[in-house]
Amino acid sequence: MPADLDEAGLRALGRQLAPLLRPGDVVALSGALGAGKTTLARAILRALGHDGDVPSPTFTLAQSYDQLAPPLLHVDLYRLEDAAEAEALALDDWLETGALLLEWPERLGDSLWPDCLWLRLEGAGAPTRHLTWRAGPSWKGRWPPHPE
């Protein structure tokens, strides 16, 4: 079931999603530049208790938040040209004890974890974003948070 969200709605979605996260989870955040992926990631991090800066990891590729429960790695794959480049980030190793927020998951191609929660935001630059999702089997009963 799709949803239309303004910026406050994106932050509310982040607050709903944060307590559902557990080690091994991958949340794939997809959408054009300006669609709200980083806004949503920041909302999730804030809801998990991070009160410092949340820089976009566009240039560093990954920013870890080890102190959170679960530990979270915020990854931005925009600058990758090939899925093989992601291997250097050791994302599978991170999933042993933490969760991933993954911007630009399309860059992984077929290497994306099939059990991820894929959130797609459309409407970059518009007052509201259109959200659609696909949830892997491990998300059954967790997502969507309030099934109708």
Secondary structure, 3 states (H helix, E strand, C coil): CCEEECHHHHHHHHHHHHHHCCCCCEEEEECCCCCCHHHHHHHHHHHCCCCCCCCCCCCCCEEEECCCCCCEEEEECCCCCCHHHHHHHCHHHHCCCCEEEEECHHHHHHHCCCCCEEEEEECCCCCCEEEEEEECHHHCCCCCCCCC
